[in-house]
Amino acid sequence: MDDLLARDRAHLIHPQHDRAACDAAHVWVKGEGSLLTDASGAQYLDGLAGLWNVIAGHGRTELADAARDQMIALGFASGYAGGSNRPAIELAERLAALTYRSINHFFFTSGGAEANETAIKIARSFWKIRGTPGKTKVISRELGYHGVTLAAMSATGLSAYWPRFEPRVPGFIHIPALSASELEQAILREGADTVAMFLAEPVQGVGGVVVPPDDYFPRVREICDRYDVLLAADEVITGFGRTGRMFALEHWDVEPDLLQFAKGITSGYFPFGGVGISDEIAAALDSEPTPWMHAFTYSAHPVGCAVALTMLDILEREGLTARAAAHGAHLLTRLRAALGDHPHVGEIRGLGLMCAVEFVQDRDTKAASPAAEKVGARINAEAQRRGLFSRNRADIYMLAPPFVITTEQIGQMVDILTESVRSVLGK
Ligand SMILES: Cc1ncc(COP(=O)(O)O)c(C=O)c1O
């Protein structure tokens, strides 16, 4: 592995590039179910399903076969207006039946940030077509993560993603995560005639698995309707079963106007994503006499669409959404039993198979530990040493394994995390 890392150092710049982290990296060579193997032969439980995306687990030959067959039949063809392909047509049809009732039209991308960029541009287009071109602003939430292209980064509410890339795109406003009245106040403050959309993850993922109270999204929907603001749900993590429902706003019986997805739709085997578009917005786009100049070369990539179709077969055939719900409930129960009383555990939370443990200095006041103590990073390092690979954000440790994880592997994850916490923070 040392040789590979030396060659990596010589030529690769990584996402979230960080010299020290790169020097201590794993070079992954194999995946099977919920297990990853690195070049030294060591095996790890994949605690975050790759980057929340490998929902069907590693080593699925069926997905490889779908990609291979499509590559041989037609590896690429333009999806620009005037061209289409069979897998894209079938996928859009299938998603229309699977997603929220009002979402029946789809634009495909290569990932989540492109999906959010597209949603932002659709919202701006929609209001221009409607004759209210001043509605351009985007309200999103603190702790929200929407990707790192410039507009998506500007919507992202985690300030660590900004400093080296300022200035951000103007007209992006952040509000606290869990209070719907903050949304109404922000719309009134900015002026409803300037606000295009509210963009939110149903459950914030990267921010630390932040689950809203049950009345949050119903109130958000009402407020968006009252002020003519589009509701765009970033379901890049929560889509395709992660929270125990096919799409997460189903938990609260709310429908968005735009639905961004990526990750799980191909289980990470092919870079793919998209935006689901309401009938009303699609009709507006259809009504224009001049072309809508938004496009990616790889929009509606036939191979991505073929892999997604096979992934949807797997999801349905194996009842993976129900498995995410059951495994998630089990994981949360096990985590609470093992760590719920620990003096430095502030909260253990989750919905479906996305969970987080938040470490604090003082469990009663929930006061954070000094950042210099790097509690979350040290616990993560200990967990890795014991064979569990996942991610922390500050002092929040996150777990969102593949839906095919076994009950035994959930037990192993909880045991490893518990030992790691004890080794860093004591009993
Ligand atoms: C909720 C959410 N939106 C958007 C993105 C960005 O997706 P991508 O990295 O595919 O651009 C992510 C990635 O983690 C995400 O979690």
The ligand as an SDF file (V2000), in Angstrom:
LIG
                    3D

 16 16  0  0  0  0  0  0  0  0999 V2000
  -27.8880   16.0430    0.4170 C   0  0  0  0  0  0  0  0  0  0  0  0
  -26.7970   16.1280   -0.6010 C   0  0  0  0  0  0  0  0  0  0  0  0
  -26.9750   16.9010   -1.6680 N   0  0  0  0  0  0  0  0  0  0  0  0
  -26.0460   17.0040   -2.6260 C   0  0  0  0  0  0  0  0  0  0  0  0
  -24.8590   16.3150   -2.5400 C   0  0  0  0  0  0  0  0  0  0  0  0
  -23.8160   16.4730   -3.6070 C   0  0  0  0  0  0  0  0  0  0  0  0
  -23.7740   15.3640   -4.3980 O   0  0  0  0  0  0  0  0  0  0  0  0
  -22.4770   15.1000   -5.3330 P   0  0  0  0  0  0  0  0  0  0  0  0
  -21.3290   14.9150   -4.4120 O   0  0  0  0  0  0  0  0  0  0  0  0
  -22.8850   13.8870   -6.1240 O   0  0  0  0  0  0  0  0  0  0  0  0
  -22.3250   16.3050   -6.2010 O   0  0  0  0  0  0  0  0  0  0  0  0
  -24.6400   15.4750   -1.4450 C   0  0  0  0  0  0  0  0  0  0  0  0
  -23.3710   14.7080   -1.3130 C   0  0  0  0  0  0  0  0  0  0  0  0
  -23.0220   14.2110   -0.2660 O   0  0  0  0  0  0  0  0  0  0  0  0
  -25.6090   15.3930   -0.4420 C   0  0  0  0  0  0  0  0  0  0  0  0
  -25.4170   14.6390    0.6500 O   0  0  0  0  0  0  0  0  0  0  0  0
  1  2  1  0
  2  3  1  0
  2 15  2  0
  3  4  2  0
  4  5  1  0
  5  6  1  0
  5 12  2  0
  6  7  1  0
  7  8  1  0
  8  9  2  0
  8 10  1  0
  8 11  1  0
 12 13  1  0
 12 15  1  0
 13 14  2  0
 15 16  1  0
M  END
$$$$
